[in-house]
Amino acid sequence: MVTATVREWHVEQGWGVLDCPETPGGCFGHFSDIRATGFRALSPGQLVDLTWEAPGFAQDGYDFRAVSIVPRSA
């Protein structure tokens, strides 16, 4: 697990991009990977704990894909 920053989040579509040094070019994240209750969305600039994988193919143009996203408390 690494610390990542939300670069962008598309609430209507339920996905976004997370940045950290371990995932150059960005990591694709989907709302279903957010470990929280209720409505799951993130905000640009928000810090999260990220577990990711490199599936060997591009997920919507990104070489890395989130497996678990844990929002950090403000």
C-alpha beads as a LAMMPS data file, in Angstrom:
LAMMPS data file: protein, C-alpha beads

74 atoms
73 bonds

1 atom types
1 bond types

-500.0 500.0 xlo xhi
-500.0 500.0 ylo yhi
-500.0 500.0 zlo zhi

Masses

1 110.0

Atoms # bond

1 1 1 0.000 0.000 0.000
2 1 1 1.266 3.458 -0.931
3 1 1 0.071 7.031 -0.481
4 1 1 -1.453 8.544 -3.610
5 1 1 -3.108 11.820 -4.572
6 1 1 -6.322 12.012 -6.555
7 1 1 -5.487 13.801 -9.826
8 1 1 -9.034 13.812 -11.178
9 1 1 -12.346 12.153 -10.344
10 1 1 -15.393 11.860 -12.607
11 1 1 -18.283 11.495 -10.162
12 1 1 -20.895 10.915 -12.876
13 1 1 -18.863 8.089 -14.433
14 1 1 -17.462 6.663 -11.189
15 1 1 -13.762 6.655 -12.038
16 1 1 -10.635 8.752 -11.765
17 1 1 -6.857 8.906 -11.831
18 1 1 -4.544 8.582 -8.839
19 1 1 -0.894 9.645 -8.786
20 1 1 2.069 8.296 -6.830
21 1 1 5.740 7.680 -7.679
22 1 1 5.129 3.925 -7.928
23 1 1 2.557 4.329 -10.743
24 1 1 4.144 6.659 -13.315
25 1 1 1.573 8.094 -15.702
26 1 1 -1.271 7.549 -13.254
27 1 1 -3.381 4.748 -11.852
28 1 1 -6.973 4.096 -12.958
29 1 1 -9.409 3.942 -10.042
30 1 1 -13.060 2.875 -10.002
31 1 1 -15.623 3.732 -7.341
32 1 1 -16.081 0.018 -6.583
33 1 1 -12.469 -0.094 -5.303
34 1 1 -13.054 2.663 -2.704
35 1 1 -13.186 1.123 0.775
36 1 1 -15.907 3.256 2.376
37 1 1 -19.607 3.044 3.149
38 1 1 -22.354 4.970 1.408
39 1 1 -21.780 6.970 -1.762
40 1 1 -18.179 6.433 -2.884
41 1 1 -16.410 9.299 -4.636
42 1 1 -13.098 11.111 -4.302
43 1 1 -11.990 14.726 -4.755
44 1 1 -8.986 16.077 -6.677
45 1 1 -6.083 16.673 -4.291
46 1 1 -7.367 14.142 -1.744
47 1 1 -4.836 11.736 -0.220
48 1 1 -5.624 8.029 -0.242
49 1 1 -3.927 4.762 0.649
50 1 1 -3.653 2.827 -2.596
51 1 1 -3.061 -0.797 -3.438
52 1 1 -2.531 -1.229 -7.172
53 1 1 -1.662 -3.766 -9.837
54 1 1 -0.101 -3.702 -13.294
55 1 1 -2.406 -6.066 -15.212
56 1 1 -0.239 -6.183 -18.348
57 1 1 -2.723 -4.253 -20.472
58 1 1 -3.884 -0.646 -20.418
59 1 1 -7.025 0.067 -18.395
60 1 1 -8.617 3.039 -20.171
61 1 1 -5.143 4.175 -21.222
62 1 1 -3.427 3.634 -17.840
63 1 1 -0.836 0.919 -17.191
64 1 1 -1.822 0.664 -13.515
65 1 1 -5.173 -0.170 -11.911
66 1 1 -6.340 0.302 -8.330
67 1 1 -7.238 -2.780 -6.313
68 1 1 -8.065 -0.945 -3.089
69 1 1 -8.501 2.776 -2.369
70 1 1 -8.787 3.872 1.263
71 1 1 -9.611 7.575 1.689
72 1 1 -7.586 9.308 4.377
73 1 1 -9.336 11.346 7.040
74 1 1 -8.966 15.106 6.716

Bonds

1 1 1 2
2 1 2 3
3 1 3 4
4 1 4 5
5 1 5 6
6 1 6 7
7 1 7 8
8 1 8 9
9 1 9 10
10 1 10 11
11 1 11 12
12 1 12 13
13 1 13 14
14 1 14 15
15 1 15 16
16 1 16 17
17 1 17 18
18 1 18 19
19 1 19 20
20 1 20 21
21 1 21 22
22 1 22 23
23 1 23 24
24 1 24 25
25 1 25 26
26 1 26 27
27 1 27 28
28 1 28 29
29 1 29 30
30 1 30 31
31 1 31 32
32 1 32 33
33 1 33 34
34 1 34 35
35 1 35 36
36 1 36 37
37 1 37 38
38 1 38 39
39 1 39 40
40 1 40 41
41 1 41 42
42 1 42 43
43 1 43 44
44 1 44 45
45 1 45 46
46 1 46 47
47 1 47 48
48 1 48 49
49 1 49 50
50 1 50 51
51 1 51 52
52 1 52 53
53 1 53 54
54 1 54 55
55 1 55 56
56 1 56 57
57 1 57 58
58 1 58 59
59 1 59 60
60 1 60 61
61 1 61 62
62 1 62 63
63 1 63 64
64 1 64 65
65 1 65 66
66 1 66 67
67 1 67 68
68 1 68 69
69 1 69 70
70 1 70 71
71 1 71 72
72 1 72 73
73 1 73 74
